[in-house]
Amino acid sequence: MKNLFLIPILLLVLFSCSPDEETQAATNTVQTITPEPEAETPEPVVVQYTLTVTAGNGGSVTNGGTFDDGTSVSVTANANEGYEFVGWDGNDSTNEAITITLNSNQTIQALFQLVVSSENYYSSGDIIPIEAVIFYDRELDVNGIKLITAGEIGGQQAVPDIWIYKTAQLFKLLMDKDSEGIDSDAQLNMIKTLKGEIGWHQGYPSGQRIARGGGNEYSPGFLGDSRNQFYPGIEAFEDEFTLDDMVWYKNIDSRGTGDDDINEIIEHTLHTLHRFGVRGGVEGSTEVLNIEAEEEDVSNTDVFLAMKEAHNNGVFDIEGYGGDINNRDAWPVMLKEYQYLLTYGMWEFSEFWEGGSLSPEWNDNARTPEGVLANNPLGYQLYNTYFKPVISIPNKEVLRTMFQDNDQGESGYTPD
């Protein structure tokens, strides 16, 4: 009985699905795969940079703009009439036309400057009033030096205009670029140094003070430590310049002769030139002619060694300066007096001294170039190397025409 029950079940299983049904079932199990749509390629991002181009005063430039990364942009600077291109701020090139490949934002500016010929430095200004300044009431600019002049103050009359013009004309005679032996480049450097454009006192133009009689002739005095108390503002005004001593009108030691006036005015204008201009003219002169002993040791400079030789050889007597060649405090005065006396000897100008001699301060054996060479050879070399190329020798007859006895004589000065 058990087997009989199994047969129907087996038959039922065998005949439950037909072949067609099996095929249809298989067909129904196949899945159709729809392909994914292709991704769109993104547009490339264009990187751009900005070139900003400007021009300083005195010229123009081609425009900048915004450009694709890696673009080469040509830029040109154009100077206006009377100006010259000097370079770029933001680019190292010194060419007017440059090409810049942009890989970042950039800003450049074309720089220009006035075309200044050497003639522009040889100036002949006129007298102009100084406003709101105590003591000094007039000024005049000549060849890089500002003449500042005392007015009617401190019990003294004002320095007359004619004396200002004579001082200005002397400076022109001392800086005659056409004079024999002048090195025009070195003299131009001297004037630029005087103006404070270049050199060791850059930023402080040279001044020449002019007053009347002597320092003790003004009451209250204007040269002492209390001068600002008596003349408020005088220190601030003077501090704008590099200043040495004074040119005195009617010097209290003068006998009123034209030759006395020549000695007075040449000595003190030379002090200004030697200290603030000659030291800066010829290459190397800044170190060689340093007399600023308050600031540094000058005992090995050429000018000091020349002065020391003159002293040791009996040419330059220093009794009037304390008598001690090792007194550092006296060196600046000794050195500027030595340079003036050396110049007079090389110029053979001792005839302007009373009796033709300044002995014992300057020995009579050194009143000529030959005498200086024989007795102070270091001074002779110093003068010819550093002084002669930049300072011209004024004509004696011209000087005596300008400076005559009793304040007579015309300056011959003509403002530009």
Buried (B, 14 or more C-beta within 10 A) or exposed (E): EEEEEEEEEEEEEEEEEEEEEEEEEEEEEEEEEEEEEEEEEEEEEEEEBEBBBEBBEBBBBBEBBEBEEEBEBEBBBBBEEEBBBBBBEBBEEEEBEBEBEBEEEBEBBBBBBEEEEEEEBBBBBBBEEBEEBBBBBBBBBBBBBBBBBBBEBBEBEBBBBBBBBBBBBBBBBBBBBEBEEBBEBBBBBBBBBBBBBBBBBEEBBBBBBBBBBBBEBBEEBBBEEEBBEBBEEBEEBBEBBBBBBBBBBBBEEBEEBBBBBBBBBBBBBBBBBBBBBBBBBBEEBBEBBBBBBEEEEBEEBBBBBBBBBBBEBEBBBBEEBEEEBEBEEBBBBBBBBBBBBBBBBBBBBBEBBEEEBBBEBBBBBBBBBEBBBBBBBBBBBBBBBBBBBBBBBBEBEEBBBBBBEEBEBEBEBEEE
